Amino acid sequence: MCRCLTVFHGVLLRCPVQTFPVISNILAGCAVFLGISLSGMPAAVGDPVQNLVTYEAFGAVGNGVADDLPAIHKAHAHANQHGLPVRSKPGVTYHLGRKALTAVIATDTDWGTSRFIIDDSQGVEKHSKPLFEVCSMLKAVPLKIERL
């Protein structure tokens, strides 16, 4: 079961009752920790020494102009398939443009000091398509709230 936080064009957020551990605000570019074990995993695309995936390894430019969403989508798909963390390049600005793609984030992701421009001013393929879904593949843990 995947429990998700979803980011849409226009920065609409949706979070179901079942949540997952997220550190700080995802849009502020802080780390997302989902508790996925990384031991024994294959070397990552992007930085084999640190065993992680980078957006640039999948074609992201990070200049704030080129549409980086296809590269970000591919990077997270690869990371999710291999259980690898993702790290963005510090200080760059990724442009999330017009493609109807959703980058599913299910492994540790560190956005550090990078920024994201969500441009839905013209020609977006589908406004209702999420840009990001942050999911935990961990088993749900029932919570009992005695009182609010």
C-alpha positions as CSV (number, residue, x, y, z in Angstrom):
1,M,0.0,0.0,0.0
2,C,1.3,3.4,-0.9
3,R,0.4,6.3,1.3
4,C,1.1,9.6,-0.5
5,L,1.6,13.3,-0.3
6,T,0.7,14.7,-3.7
7,V,2.0,18.0,-5.3
8,F,0.0,19.3,-8.3
9,H,0.4,22.1,-10.7
10,G,-0.7,25.2,-8.8
11,V,0.8,23.7,-5.6
12,L,-2.3,21.9,-4.3
13,L,-1.4,19.4,-1.6
14,R,-3.3,16.3,-0.6
15,C,-2.4,14.1,2.3
16,P,-4.6,11.1,3.4
17,V,-5.2,10.1,7.0
18,Q,-2.4,7.5,6.9
19,T,0.9,9.4,6.8
20,F,4.5,8.7,6.6
21,P,7.7,10.2,8.2
22,V,8.6,13.4,6.4
23,I,11.2,15.8,7.7
24,S,10.2,19.4,7.2
25,N,8.5,20.9,4.3
26,I,8.9,19.0,1.0
27,L,8.5,22.1,-1.1
28,A,11.1,24.0,0.9
29,G,13.6,21.6,-0.5
30,C,14.4,19.6,2.7
31,A,15.2,16.0,3.0
32,V,12.5,13.3,2.9
33,F,13.2,10.2,5.0
34,L,11.1,7.2,4.5
35,G,13.2,4.6,6.3
36,I,14.0,2.4,3.3
37,S,17.0,0.1,3.9
38,L,19.8,0.6,1.4
39,S,22.2,-2.2,2.4
40,G,23.3,-4.5,-0.3
41,M,21.8,-2.4,-3.1
42,P,23.5,-2.0,-6.5
43,A,25.6,1.1,-7.4
44,A,23.5,4.1,-8.3
45,V,23.4,6.1,-11.5
46,G,24.9,9.5,-10.8
47,D,27.3,8.9,-7.9
48,P,28.5,5.3,-7.5
49,V,30.9,6.2,-4.7
50,Q,28.0,7.4,-2.5
51,N,25.5,4.9,-3.9
52,L,22.9,7.5,-4.9
53,V,20.9,8.8,-7.9
54,T,21.1,12.4,-9.2
55,Y,18.7,14.2,-11.5
56,E,21.6,15.2,-13.8
57,A,22.4,11.6,-14.5
58,F,19.0,11.4,-16.2
59,G,19.3,14.6,-18.1
60,A,18.2,17.4,-15.8
61,V,19.8,20.8,-16.5
62,G,18.9,22.7,-13.4
63,N,19.0,26.1,-15.0
64,G,15.5,27.1,-14.1
65,V,14.5,27.3,-17.8
66,A,14.7,23.7,-19.3
67,D,11.9,21.4,-18.3
68,D,13.6,19.0,-15.8
69,L,10.5,17.0,-14.9
70,P,11.1,14.1,-17.4
71,A,14.6,13.6,-15.9
72,I,13.3,13.9,-12.3
73,H,10.6,11.4,-13.1
74,K,13.2,8.9,-14.6
75,A,15.6,9.4,-11.7
76,H,13.0,8.6,-9.1
77,A,11.7,5.6,-11.1
78,H,15.2,4.2,-11.1
79,A,15.8,4.9,-7.5
80,N,12.5,3.3,-6.4
81,Q,13.2,0.2,-8.5
82,H,16.7,-0.2,-6.9
83,G,16.0,1.1,-3.4
84,L,18.5,4.0,-3.8
85,P,18.5,7.5,-2.3
86,V,18.2,10.6,-4.6
87,R,20.2,13.8,-4.1
88,S,19.7,17.0,-6.1
89,K,22.5,19.3,-7.0
90,P,23.0,22.0,-4.4
91,G,22.0,25.5,-5.3
92,V,20.3,24.7,-8.7
93,T,16.8,25.6,-9.8
94,Y,14.8,22.8,-11.5
95,H,12.0,23.8,-13.8
96,L,8.9,21.6,-13.7
97,G,7.1,22.4,-16.9
98,R,4.3,21.2,-19.0
99,K,4.6,17.4,-19.2
100,A,1.8,15.2,-17.6
101,L,4.3,13.2,-15.5
102,T,4.3,12.2,-11.8
103,A,7.6,11.6,-10.1
104,V,6.9,9.0,-7.4
105,I,9.3,9.4,-4.4
106,A,9.6,6.2,-2.4
107,T,13.2,6.4,-1.2
108,D,15.3,8.9,0.8
109,T,15.4,12.2,-1.1
110,D,17.6,15.1,-0.2
111,W,16.7,18.4,-2.1
112,G,19.2,20.4,0.1
113,T,19.4,23.9,-1.2
114,S,17.9,23.3,-4.7
115,R,14.7,25.0,-5.7
116,F,11.8,24.0,-7.9
117,I,9.8,26.3,-10.3
118,I,6.3,25.0,-11.0
119,D,5.3,26.7,-14.1
120,D,1.7,26.2,-15.1
121,S,1.3,29.5,-16.9
122,Q,0.8,28.0,-20.4
123,G,0.5,24.7,-22.2
124,V,0.3,22.3,-19.3
125,E,-0.8,18.9,-20.6
126,K,-3.0,18.1,-17.6
127,H,-3.4,20.4,-14.6
128,S,-4.9,17.6,-12.5
129,K,-1.9,15.3,-12.9
130,P,0.3,15.4,-9.7
131,L,3.9,16.5,-10.1
132,F,5.2,14.5,-7.1
133,E,3.8,11.7,-4.9
134,V,5.8,10.9,-1.8
135,C,5.0,7.4,-0.8
136,S,6.1,4.9,1.8
137,M,6.2,1.3,0.8
138,L,6.4,0.3,4.5
139,K,3.6,-1.5,6.2
140,A,1.0,0.8,7.7
141,V,1.1,1.1,11.5
142,P,-2.3,1.6,13.2
143,L,-2.4,4.7,15.4
144,K,-4.7,5.0,18.4
145,I,-5.5,8.6,19.5
146,E,-7.0,8.7,22.9
147,R,-8.0,12.3,22.7
148,L,-7.3,15.5,20.9
